[in-house]
Amino acid sequence: MESAKINILSDEVVGKISAGEVVERPASVVKELLENSIDAGSDSIEVEIQSAGQALIRVADNGEGMTPEDAKMACQRHATSKIRIVDDLDHIGTLGFRGEALSSIAAVSQMDITSRMQAGETGVYVYLESGEILKMRPAGRAPGTTVEVRNLFYNVPARRKFLKKESTELAEIVSVAGRFIIAYPGIEFKLTQSSRCLLHATKDMGMIERIRLVLGGDVSDHMMDISNSAGGHTITGYVSRPSSTRKDKRAQMFFVNGRFVRSRLLSDTVYDAYRSMLERGRYPAVVLFLTVSPPEVDVNVHPAKLEVKFGDERAVKDIIVNTIRNRFDEVKYAGAEPRSAPAFPGAARTEETENPVLSGVPEVQTEFPYDFRERGAQGQAPGKSERVPAEREDFAPPVMGNMFQIAACYIVQVREDGITVTDQHAAHERILYEFFSRASKNGHAEAQNLLFPVRIDLSAAESIVMEKVAGYFRTLGFHIEPFGERSFVAQTVPAVLKDRDTKTVIYDVLADLSSRDLARIDVLDELVKLTSCRAAIKAGDALGKAEMASLLDQLGRCSLPFTCPHGRPTMIDITIGELEKRFRRK
């Protein structure tokens, strides 16, 4: 008789599998322990970490504490004081309820728990390894609980191997702590790493002050409060003015019944409320608190409890959109009208601007034989719909009378044998990329002193990244120095960017870098690409003829003018022959 192939997993294996669902990284541990402290009624919580949480995570609170029996039970799977029967799942009023957090964390670490009830005369100490209690004895402590997690993933080497660089893990912990600071304004929070205070929110700190602490002054200084109730739902919070936007959704926080959630529904709904007032690719900053009757929201979607489902999505959408739009009406905010593109080529702007978009961009000192016949060998080959001139040996200087701009995006040059259409953003990006590439190789770029240094207020997480990459910024011509807690000042900028919005460029580049694992990329090369992209003129920027001519002339001097750094074509050609075919003349 053949032996069975299906086996019941051991408790040890089951524990480690369950831990993988709840404990993804050190920040996950911080989140779960903070939730336990808040559910215990704490109004003062301290978090101390070492090595970005990999060596130590200590969370100490002044909550109700645990009895010796509760401390012993708390580390068993599915042991909880939050719910008892199935019906309780429809009325969850706490952050935790699964009874998985402590057991999952204990399964992949060495854990110490010291706790004392508020009315207790003495406390209890419990020590666990791999989820097994090895020591338990009476201990002294002020009322409350301290949980110490050491050597996270010490018994699961594969998980530890895939943790990211310490700066990345630290930034994630700071982000998690920041969410709780904003969600619970009546609680004092303090986060330290190796005796360095990273975040400290006192009980008397107002909401705007907390937003400034977590998201930075550039966000908090441009927000408006919102408040509304309808259909049993209540919404409060702060939203940014349409003129103050970000390149990503990192400054958006949504809380449902006090719980931070990630919700595509909520994010998209906020975007809909702003839609006609936002530039393409820009997003508002939002701190939104939504209170919904517990039976109308399901938080039991994922073990991490970061996803929710609403019973009435339409009601949720309506209250968000109406509240934000009504707030704009109250302050008579006209918003930034979308830049309209010319309806036909002749309608493109022809007059010169007083402050040309390209002013200050130096000549690119790179010799380049502009041989279009070699285009396929340089960079990427053109696609079927992209044709290149095959007859011209040299780049013909642009003739101002034979060019115009369409859709505030493309530059059209009229030639004897057809037309050339250039993507102005891709072209400028290529020019800047080659300038910054040379600077990175030379170790420095030509810089321009700012008459008034630009102050940059960052979130706690962003400031950690800035500390790591400030030296790389300097190589490209940005001299950025610390200026108080989580603030920096730019003293110089690259000469090629002197007329661009310095603050926006730095914010956007930093936001991109914050989403990358700096340990796994060439930071300087990535910074060159990102700065070139973020600083380049955009689709929608109207150009005068002199500016268009300057752009095309500098593109012609590039070593690889046919593609942007991302591989997109900078220009395409349409010959007279192709036009005749399209009109069926031949």
C-alpha positions as CSV (number, residue, x, y, z in Angstrom):
1,M,0.0,0.0,0.0
2,E,1.4,3.4,-1.0
3,S,2.1,5.9,1.7
4,A,0.0,9.1,1.7
5,K,1.5,12.2,-0.1
6,I,-0.6,14.7,1.8
7,N,0.6,15.5,5.3
8,I,-0.7,17.8,8.1
9,L,1.8,20.6,8.6
10,S,3.5,21.0,11.9
11,D,2.6,23.9,14.2
12,E,6.1,25.4,13.6
13,V,5.7,25.4,9.8
14,V,2.1,26.7,10.0
15,G,3.3,29.5,12.3
16,K,6.0,30.6,9.9
17,I,3.5,30.5,6.9
18,S,1.0,32.6,8.9
19,A,3.7,35.0,9.9
20,G,4.5,35.6,6.2
21,E,0.9,36.9,5.7
22,V,1.1,39.3,8.6
23,V,4.8,40.2,9.0
24,E,6.3,41.2,5.7
25,R,9.0,43.5,7.0
26,P,10.0,45.4,10.1
27,A,7.4,48.1,9.4
28,S,4.7,45.4,9.6
29,V,5.8,44.6,13.2
30,V,5.7,48.2,14.2
31,K,2.2,48.5,12.7
32,E,0.8,45.5,14.6
33,L,2.4,46.5,17.9
34,L,1.1,50.0,17.6
35,E,-2.4,48.7,16.9
36,N,-2.2,46.6,20.1
37,S,-1.1,49.6,22.1
38,I,-3.9,51.8,20.9
39,D,-6.5,49.0,21.4
40,A,-5.2,48.8,25.0
41,G,-6.2,52.4,25.6
42,S,-2.7,53.9,25.6
43,D,-2.2,57.7,25.3
44,S,1.6,57.6,25.2
45,I,3.5,55.2,23.0
46,E,7.3,55.0,22.4
47,V,8.9,53.0,19.6
48,E,12.6,52.4,19.6
49,I,14.4,50.6,16.8
50,Q,17.9,49.5,15.9
51,S,19.2,48.6,12.4
52,A,15.9,49.7,10.9
53,G,14.0,47.2,13.0
54,Q,16.0,44.2,12.0
55,A,18.0,44.0,15.3
56,L,15.4,45.5,17.6
57,I,11.9,46.9,17.7
58,R,10.7,48.0,21.2
59,V,7.2,49.3,21.7
60,A,6.3,50.6,25.1
61,D,2.9,52.0,26.2
62,N,0.9,53.0,29.2
63,G,-2.2,51.0,28.3
64,E,-4.3,48.7,30.4
65,G,-1.7,46.0,30.5
66,M,-2.1,42.2,30.8
67,T,-2.4,39.6,33.5
68,P,0.1,36.8,33.6
69,E,-2.5,34.5,32.0
70,D,-3.4,37.0,29.3
71,A,0.3,37.5,28.5
72,K,0.7,33.7,28.1
73,M,-2.4,33.4,25.9
74,A,-1.7,36.5,23.8
75,C,1.1,34.6,21.9
76,Q,-1.1,31.8,20.8
77,R,-2.6,31.8,17.4
78,H,-6.1,33.2,17.1
79,A,-6.2,34.2,20.8
80,T,-7.9,37.6,21.1
81,S,-10.0,39.7,23.5
82,K,-11.5,41.7,20.6
83,I,-14.2,39.3,19.3
84,R,-15.9,36.1,20.5
85,I,-18.7,35.2,18.1
86,V,-19.2,35.5,14.3
87,D,-21.6,38.4,14.7
88,D,-18.9,40.4,16.3
89,L,-17.2,40.6,12.8
90,D,-20.0,43.0,11.8
91,H,-19.3,45.4,14.6
92,I,-15.5,45.6,14.9
93,G,-14.5,48.7,16.9
94,T,-10.9,47.9,17.4
95,L,-7.8,47.9,15.2
96,G,-6.9,44.3,15.9
97,F,-9.3,41.4,16.1
98,R,-7.7,38.3,14.3
99,G,-5.5,37.2,17.2
100,E,-2.6,36.7,14.8
101,A,-0.2,39.6,15.4
102,L,1.8,38.5,18.4
103,S,1.9,34.8,17.5
104,S,3.0,35.6,14.0
105,I,5.7,38.0,15.1
106,A,6.9,35.6,17.8
107,A,7.2,32.8,15.3
108,V,9.9,34.6,13.4
109,S,11.8,36.4,16.1
110,Q,13.0,36.4,19.7
111,M,10.4,38.3,21.8
112,D,10.2,39.7,25.2
113,I,6.9,40.9,26.8
114,T,6.8,42.8,30.0
115,S,3.3,43.9,31.2
116,R,1.4,45.1,34.2
117,M,-2.3,45.8,34.7
118,Q,-3.3,49.3,35.8
119,A,-4.5,47.9,39.1
120,G,-1.9,45.2,39.4
121,E,0.8,45.2,42.1
122,T,3.3,43.4,40.0
123,G,3.9,42.6,36.4
124,V,4.8,39.6,34.3
125,Y,7.7,38.9,31.9
126,V,7.5,36.4,29.1
127,Y,10.4,35.4,26.7
128,L,9.7,33.5,23.5
129,E,11.8,32.1,20.6
130,S,10.2,30.9,17.4
131,G,6.8,31.2,19.0
132,E,7.7,29.0,22.0
133,I,7.6,30.3,25.6
134,L,10.9,29.6,27.2
135,K,10.7,31.9,30.3
136,M,7.9,33.4,32.3
137,R,8.2,35.1,35.7
138,P,7.0,38.1,37.7
139,A,8.5,41.4,36.8
140,G,8.4,45.0,37.8
141,R,7.1,47.7,35.4
142,A,4.9,50.8,35.5
143,P,1.3,50.0,34.3
144,G,1.3,49.2,30.6
145,T,3.1,46.9,28.2
146,T,6.5,46.7,26.5
147,V,7.1,44.3,23.6
148,E,10.7,43.8,22.4
149,V,11.2,42.0,19.1
150,R,14.8,41.0,18.4
151,N,16.6,39.5,15.4
152,L,13.5,39.5,13.1
153,F,13.5,36.6,10.7
154,Y,16.6,35.1,12.4
155,N,15.0,31.6,11.8
156,V,13.8,32.3,8.3
157,P,17.0,33.3,6.4
158,A,15.1,33.5,3.0
159,R,12.8,36.2,4.4
160,R,15.7,38.2,5.9
161,K,17.6,38.0,2.6
162,F,14.9,39.8,0.8
163,L,14.7,42.8,3.1
164,K,15.7,46.0,1.5
165,K,18.5,48.4,2.4
166,E,18.3,49.8,5.9
167,S,17.4,53.3,4.7
168,T,14.5,51.9,2.7
169,E,13.2,49.8,5.7
170,L,13.6,52.8,8.0
171,A,11.7,55.1,5.7
172,E,8.8,52.5,5.7
173,I,8.8,52.4,9.5
174,V,8.7,56.2,9.6
175,S,5.8,56.2,7.1
176,V,3.9,53.7,9.2
177,A,4.4,55.6,12.5
178,G,3.4,58.8,10.7
179,R,0.0,57.3,9.8
180,F,-0.7,56.6,13.5
181,I,0.4,60.1,14.4
182,I,-2.2,61.6,12.1
183,A,-4.9,59.1,12.9
184,Y,-4.8,59.5,16.7
185,P,-4.2,63.2,17.6
186,G,-4.9,62.6,21.3
187,I,-2.0,60.1,21.7
188,E,1.7,61.0,22.2
189,F,4.0,59.1,19.8
190,K,7.8,59.0,19.8
191,L,10.0,57.1,17.4
192,T,13.7,56.8,17.9
193,Q,16.5,54.9,16.2
194,S,19.7,54.4,18.2
195,S,18.8,57.3,20.5
196,R,18.1,59.6,17.5
197,C,14.6,61.0,17.6
198,L,12.9,60.6,14.2
199,L,9.3,61.6,15.1
200,H,7.7,63.1,18.2
201,A,4.1,64.1,18.4
202,T,2.9,65.5,21.7
203,K,-0.7,65.3,22.9
204,D,-1.3,69.0,22.5
205,M,-0.1,69.0,18.9
206,G,-2.9,70.1,16.5
207,M,-3.8,68.2,13.3
208,I,-2.1,70.6,10.9
209,E,1.0,70.4,13.1
210,R,0.9,66.7,12.9
211,I,0.5,66.8,9.1
212,R,3.5,69.1,8.9
213,L,5.5,66.7,11.0
214,V,4.7,63.7,8.9
215,L,4.2,65.0,5.4
216,G,6.2,68.2,5.5
217,G,5.4,71.9,5.5
218,D,5.1,72.1,1.7
219,V,2.0,69.9,2.1
220,S,0.5,71.2,5.3
221,D,0.9,74.9,4.3
222,H,-1.4,74.5,1.3
223,M,-4.3,72.5,2.8
224,M,-7.9,73.3,3.5
225,D,-10.1,71.6,6.1
226,I,-13.2,69.7,5.0
227,S,-16.2,68.4,7.0
228,N,-19.6,66.9,6.1
229,S,-22.1,64.3,7.1
230,A,-24.6,62.5,4.8
231,G,-26.4,59.2,4.6
232,G,-25.0,58.0,7.9
233,H,-21.4,58.7,6.7
234,T,-19.1,61.4,8.1
235,I,-16.1,62.9,6.4
236,T,-13.5,65.2,7.9
237,G,-9.9,66.0,7.0
238,Y,-7.7,68.2,4.9
239,V,-7.2,68.5,1.2
240,S,-4.6,70.5,-0.8
241,R,-5.5,73.4,-3.1
242,P,-5.5,72.4,-6.7
243,S,-2.4,74.6,-7.3
244,S,-0.4,72.5,-4.8
245,T,0.0,69.0,-6.2
246,R,2.4,66.1,-6.1
247,K,3.8,63.8,-8.8
248,D,2.5,60.7,-7.0
249,K,-0.1,59.7,-4.4
250,R,2.5,59.4,-1.6
251,A,0.9,62.4,0.3
252,Q,-2.6,60.8,0.3
253,M,-3.8,59.2,3.5
254,F,-7.2,57.6,4.0
255,F,-8.6,56.4,7.3
256,V,-11.8,54.5,7.7
257,N,-13.2,54.3,11.2
258,G,-9.7,55.2,12.5
259,R,-7.9,52.6,10.4
260,F,-5.4,53.5,7.7
261,V,-6.4,51.9,4.5
262,R,-5.2,51.7,0.9
263,S,-8.1,52.1,-1.4
264,R,-8.2,52.6,-5.1
265,L,-11.8,53.6,-4.8
266,L,-11.1,56.4,-2.4
267,S,-8.0,57.6,-4.3
268,D,-9.9,57.6,-7.7
269,T,-12.9,59.4,-6.1
270,V,-10.7,62.2,-4.8
271,Y,-9.1,62.5,-8.2
272,D,-12.6,62.8,-9.7
273,A,-13.4,65.7,-7.4
274,Y,-10.3,67.6,-8.7
275,R,-10.3,66.3,-12.2
276,S,-10.9,69.5,-14.1
277,M,-8.4,71.5,-12.0
278,L,-5.3,69.2,-12.1
279,E,-2.5,69.1,-14.5
280,R,-1.9,65.7,-16.1
281,G,0.2,63.4,-14.0
282,R,-0.3,65.5,-10.8
283,Y,-2.2,64.4,-7.7
284,P,-3.6,66.3,-4.6
285,A,-2.4,65.8,-1.1
286,V,-5.2,64.4,1.1
287,V,-5.7,63.4,4.7
288,L,-9.2,62.1,4.8
289,F,-11.1,60.5,7.7
290,L,-14.3,58.6,6.8
291,T,-16.6,57.3,9.5
292,V,-19.0,54.5,8.4
293,S,-21.3,52.3,10.3
294,P,-19.3,49.1,11.1
295,P,-21.8,46.8,9.3
296,E,-21.3,48.9,6.2
297,V,-17.6,48.3,5.9
298,D,-15.6,45.0,5.7
299,V,-12.1,45.3,7.1
300,N,-11.6,41.5,7.1
301,V,-10.4,41.4,3.5
302,H,-6.7,40.8,4.1
303,P,-4.6,39.7,7.1
304,A,-2.8,43.1,7.1
305,K,-6.2,44.8,7.4
306,L,-5.1,47.5,4.8
307,E,-8.0,46.9,2.4
308,V,-11.7,47.5,2.9
309,K,-14.9,47.0,1.1
310,F,-17.9,49.3,1.4
311,G,-21.5,48.2,1.4
312,D,-22.6,51.3,-0.5
313,E,-19.8,52.5,-2.7
314,R,-21.9,55.1,-4.4
315,A,-22.8,56.8,-1.1
316,V,-19.0,56.9,-0.2
317,K,-18.1,58.4,-3.6
318,D,-20.9,61.0,-3.4
319,I,-20.0,62.4,0.0
320,I,-16.3,62.7,-0.9
321,V,-16.9,64.4,-4.3
322,N,-19.6,66.7,-3.0
323,T,-17.6,67.7,0.2
324,I,-14.4,68.6,-1.7
325,R,-16.2,70.5,-4.5
326,N,-18.4,72.4,-2.1
327,R,-15.3,73.4,-0.2
328,F,-13.8,74.8,-3.3
329,D,-16.9,76.7,-4.0
330,E,-16.8,78.2,-0.5
331,V,-13.4,79.7,-1.0
332,K,-14.2,80.6,-4.6
333,Y,-11.3,78.7,-5.9
334,A,-11.1,79.0,-9.7
335,G,-8.4,76.5,-10.1
336,A,-5.8,76.1,-12.7
337,E,-7.5,75.9,-16.1
338,P,-6.1,73.2,-18.3
339,R,-3.8,74.7,-20.9
340,S,-5.6,74.4,-24.2
341,A,-3.8,73.3,-27.3
342,P,-4.1,75.3,-30.5
343,A,-6.9,74.0,-32.7
344,F,-4.7,74.2,-35.9
345,P,-1.0,74.8,-36.6
346,G,-1.5,78.4,-37.5
347,A,-3.0,79.1,-34.1
348,A,0.2,78.2,-32.3
349,R,1.9,81.1,-30.4
350,T,4.4,82.9,-32.5
351,E,5.5,85.9,-30.3
352,E,8.6,85.7,-28.2
353,T,8.3,85.3,-24.5
354,E,10.0,87.5,-22.0
355,N,11.3,84.5,-20.1
356,P,11.8,81.7,-22.6
357,V,11.4,78.2,-21.2
358,L,14.9,77.3,-22.6
359,S,16.7,80.4,-21.5
360,G,19.8,79.6,-19.5
361,V,20.3,76.3,-21.2
362,P,24.0,76.3,-22.3
363,E,25.1,75.1,-25.6
364,V,25.8,71.4,-25.5
365,Q,29.5,71.1,-26.3
366,T,29.3,67.8,-28.0
367,E,30.4,67.3,-31.6
368,F,27.9,65.4,-33.6
369,P,27.8,64.5,-37.2
370,Y,24.0,64.5,-37.8
371,D,23.8,61.6,-40.2
372,F,20.2,60.3,-40.2
373,R,21.2,57.2,-42.1
374,E,22.9,56.0,-38.9
375,R,19.9,56.5,-36.8
376,G,18.9,52.9,-36.6
377,A,22.3,52.0,-35.2
378,Q,22.2,54.7,-32.5
379,G,19.8,54.0,-29.6
380,Q,16.6,52.1,-30.6
381,A,15.5,51.5,-34.2
382,P,12.5,53.4,-35.3
383,G,9.1,51.7,-35.4
384,K,7.1,51.2,-38.6
385,S,5.2,54.5,-38.2
386,E,8.4,56.4,-37.6
387,R,10.5,57.2,-40.6
388,V,13.8,59.0,-40.7
389,P,15.2,61.1,-43.6
390,A,17.7,59.0,-45.6
391,E,19.1,61.7,-47.9
392,R,20.5,64.4,-45.6
393,E,24.1,64.0,-44.5
394,D,24.1,66.9,-42.1
395,F,21.7,68.4,-39.7
396,A,20.1,71.5,-41.4
397,P,19.8,74.3,-38.9
398,P,16.1,75.0,-38.2
399,V,14.6,77.8,-40.2
400,M,12.3,79.9,-38.0
401,G,9.8,80.7,-40.7
402,N,9.3,77.1,-41.5
403,M,8.3,75.7,-38.1
404,F,5.4,75.9,-35.7
405,Q,4.1,74.2,-32.6
406,I,0.9,72.0,-32.4
407,A,-0.9,70.8,-29.3
408,A,1.7,72.7,-27.3
409,C,3.6,69.5,-27.5
410,Y,5.1,68.9,-30.9
411,I,7.4,71.1,-33.1
412,V,6.7,70.7,-36.8
413,Q,9.4,71.7,-39.4
414,V,8.5,72.0,-43.0
415,R,11.1,70.7,-45.4
416,E,11.2,70.5,-49.2
417,D,10.8,66.7,-49.0
418,G,8.3,66.6,-46.2
419,I,8.0,67.4,-42.5
420,T,9.8,66.5,-39.3
421,V,7.8,66.3,-36.0
422,T,9.7,66.6,-32.8
423,D,8.4,65.8,-29.3
424,Q,9.6,68.8,-27.3
425,H,9.7,67.0,-24.0
426,A,11.6,64.0,-25.3
427,A,14.0,66.3,-27.1
428,H,14.7,68.5,-24.1
429,E,15.1,65.4,-21.9
430,R,17.8,64.1,-24.2
431,I,19.6,67.4,-24.1
432,L,19.5,67.5,-20.3
433,Y,20.5,63.9,-20.0
434,E,23.7,64.3,-22.0
435,F,24.5,67.4,-20.0
436,F,24.1,65.7,-16.6
437,S,25.8,62.5,-17.9
438,R,28.9,64.5,-18.6
439,A,28.6,66.2,-15.2
440,S,28.4,62.8,-13.5
441,K,31.5,61.6,-15.3
442,N,33.4,64.8,-14.5
443,G,32.3,64.8,-10.9
444,H,30.6,68.2,-11.1
445,A,28.3,70.4,-13.1
446,E,28.2,74.1,-13.8
447,A,26.1,75.5,-11.1
448,Q,24.2,78.8,-10.7
449,N,24.0,80.5,-7.2
450,L,20.4,81.3,-6.2
451,L,19.8,84.9,-5.2
452,F,17.3,83.5,-2.6
453,P,18.0,79.9,-1.4
454,V,15.0,77.6,-1.9
455,R,13.7,76.0,1.3
456,I,12.5,72.4,0.9
457,D,10.3,71.0,3.6
458,L,10.1,67.2,3.5
459,S,8.2,64.5,5.2
460,A,10.1,62.4,7.7
461,A,10.5,59.5,5.2
462,E,11.6,61.9,2.4
463,S,14.2,63.5,4.7
464,I,15.8,60.1,5.3
465,V,16.2,59.6,1.5
466,M,17.5,63.1,1.0
467,E,20.3,62.5,3.6
468,K,21.4,59.5,1.5
469,V,21.3,61.2,-1.9
470,A,22.4,64.8,-1.2
471,G,25.9,64.1,-2.3
472,Y,24.6,62.8,-5.7
473,F,22.5,65.9,-6.1
474,R,25.6,68.0,-5.6
475,T,27.4,66.2,-8.4
476,L,24.7,67.5,-10.7
477,G,24.9,71.1,-9.5
478,F,22.3,71.1,-6.7
479,H,24.0,72.2,-3.4
480,I,21.5,71.1,-0.8
481,E,22.1,71.5,2.9
482,P,20.2,70.6,6.0
483,F,18.2,73.5,7.5
484,G,16.6,72.4,10.7
485,E,14.5,69.3,11.3
486,R,13.3,67.7,8.1
487,S,14.0,70.9,6.1
488,F,16.8,71.6,3.6
489,V,17.8,74.6,1.5
490,A,19.1,74.6,-2.1
491,Q,21.9,77.1,-2.5
492,T,22.7,76.4,-6.1
493,V,21.1,74.7,-9.1
494,P,22.5,73.4,-12.3
495,A,23.0,76.3,-14.8
496,V,20.8,74.6,-17.3
497,L,17.9,74.8,-14.8
498,K,18.1,78.3,-13.5
499,D,14.7,79.3,-15.0
500,R,12.9,76.1,-14.0
501,D,10.9,75.6,-10.8
502,T,13.7,74.3,-8.6
503,K,11.5,73.2,-5.7
504,T,9.1,71.2,-7.9
505,V,12.0,69.5,-9.7
506,I,13.6,68.4,-6.4
507,Y,10.4,67.2,-4.9
508,D,9.5,65.2,-8.0
509,V,12.9,63.6,-8.3
510,L,13.0,62.8,-4.6
511,A,9.5,61.2,-4.8
512,D,10.8,59.0,-7.6
513,L,13.9,58.0,-5.6
514,S,11.8,57.3,-2.5
515,S,10.0,54.5,-4.4
516,R,13.2,52.8,-5.4
517,D,15.5,50.4,-3.5
518,L,18.6,52.5,-3.5
519,A,20.7,49.4,-2.7
520,R,19.8,47.8,-6.0
521,I,20.2,50.7,-8.4
522,D,23.0,53.0,-9.6
523,V,21.8,56.0,-7.7
524,L,23.8,58.6,-9.7
525,D,22.7,57.2,-13.1
526,E,19.1,57.1,-11.9
527,L,19.3,60.6,-10.6
528,V,20.6,61.8,-14.0
529,K,17.6,60.2,-15.7
530,L,15.0,61.4,-13.2
531,T,16.4,65.0,-13.2
532,S,16.5,65.1,-16.9
533,C,12.9,64.0,-17.2
534,R,11.5,66.1,-14.4
535,A,13.3,69.3,-15.4
536,A,12.5,69.0,-19.1
537,I,9.9,71.2,-20.7
538,K,6.5,69.5,-20.7
539,A,3.7,68.8,-23.1
540,G,1.5,71.9,-22.7
541,D,4.4,74.4,-22.5
542,A,3.9,76.9,-25.3
543,L,7.2,77.8,-27.1
544,G,8.1,80.8,-29.2
545,K,10.0,80.3,-32.5
546,A,13.3,81.3,-31.0
547,E,12.8,78.7,-28.3
548,M,11.9,76.0,-30.7
549,A,14.9,76.8,-32.9
550,S,17.2,76.7,-29.8
551,L,15.8,73.3,-28.8
552,L,16.3,71.7,-32.2
553,D,19.7,73.2,-32.6
554,Q,20.9,71.7,-29.2
555,L,19.2,68.4,-30.0
556,G,21.3,68.3,-33.2
557,R,24.5,68.6,-31.1
558,C,23.7,65.6,-28.9
559,S,25.5,62.3,-29.4
560,L,22.3,60.3,-29.5
561,P,19.6,62.7,-30.6
562,F,17.0,60.2,-31.9
563,T,15.7,58.8,-28.6
564,C,15.1,60.1,-25.1
565,P,16.8,58.3,-22.2
566,H,13.8,56.0,-21.9
567,G,14.0,54.9,-25.5
568,R,11.1,56.9,-27.0
569,P,11.8,58.6,-30.3
570,T,12.5,62.3,-30.2
571,M,11.4,62.9,-33.8
572,I,9.7,61.3,-36.7
573,D,9.7,62.3,-40.4
574,I,6.9,62.2,-42.9
575,T,8.0,62.5,-46.5
576,I,6.0,64.0,-49.4
577,G,5.8,60.5,-50.8
578,E,4.1,59.3,-47.8
579,L,1.6,62.2,-47.9
580,E,0.9,61.5,-51.5
581,K,0.2,57.8,-50.6
582,R,-2.2,58.8,-47.8
583,F,-4.1,61.1,-50.1
584,R,-4.0,58.4,-52.9
585,R,-2.2,60.6,-55.3
586,K,0.0,57.7,-56.2
